[in-house]
Amino acid sequence: MSKFRTFPRIVLASTSPRRIELLQGLGLKPLVRSPDADETPRRGESPRALVSRLALAKAVSVADGLDDF
């Protein structure tokens, strides 16, 4: 067994400089991908529903372009 700890690769479905900075500040090197998701809130959509829908849409958007995950 290796004495070095291995971590799973992290895919960041965002190009937000702050999110990248936060992950790098933790010593992580995320694979950054720009998601293709419409972030317009739907009429009557609660904040909780909005963030859930966007998280899923962004994850699916970038996952389609990943070969080795």
Beta strands, then each sheet from edge to edge (+ up, - down):
strand 1: 11-12
strand 2: 31-32
sheet 1: 1+ 2+
end
